[in-house]
Amino acid sequence: MRSDISALYPSIYNGILETDILAEIGDIQYNQLFDEITAARRNLFVMTADARGVEAFERVYNIRADMQTETLEFRRQRLLNRMNTVPPFTIRFLRERLDSISMALSVNGRRLSLLGGCVLCPPICFERGAAH
């Protein structure tokens, strides 16, 4: 919401240099304040946080991010996983977490594929009902 403080002044002040400058400065300060409040509100939530907000969440969870290689979206997902992951792990919980992941991952050159609830990572396979 942008402001026009001069619109709030009585019409008698229109065209006076000092009041025009004061109104312009007031508009700039109000808009900066509004932008800061909006950013602070967005940074309350991981999904809408900017880089500064994600960094604050990472400090809380003791996560050391590599700014050069990790995208902001990846860092958000890691935070959400950390927030949603509450030990102790059970087989049921692990299966539910694996089922909730819907994308392929790559770790150290190995490809992990998610196929019907099965995570394939040679030489280990976690599958519903069996472990190899």
Residue, then its C-alpha position, 0 to 999 in steps of 0.5 A: m500500500r503506497s501512500d500519498i501524504s499530501a492528499l491528507y493535507p488541506s488544499i490550502y497547502n497545495g503548491i507550497l514548496e515546504t509542505d510538498i517536500l515534507a509530504e514527499i519525504g513522509d511518503i518515502q519514509y512511510n513506504q520504506l516502513f511499509d516494505e519492512i513490515t511486509a518483509a518481516r511478516r513474510n519472514l515469519f513463515v518458511m514458505t514465504a521467507d526471503a533469503r534473510g528470513v531463511e537464514a534466520f530459521e537456519r540459525v535456529y535449527n543449526i543448519r549451515a547452508d552453502m550459499q554458492t550451491e544451494t537454492l533458496e527453494f532447496r533451503r526452504q524444503r530442508l527447513l520444512n523437513r527439519m521442522n516436520t521431522v520429530p524423532p523417534f523414527t518409526i517404520r510407518f513414519l519413515r514410509e509416510r515421509l518417503d511417500s510425501i517426497s515426489m521428486a527425484l534426488s541426486v546425492n554424490g552422483r548416485r540417483l535416487s528414484l521414487l517409484g511407487g513408494c520405493v526408494l532405490c539407492p544401490p545397494i539398499c532398497f526400502e520397499r513396502g513390506a520388505a527390506h533388502 
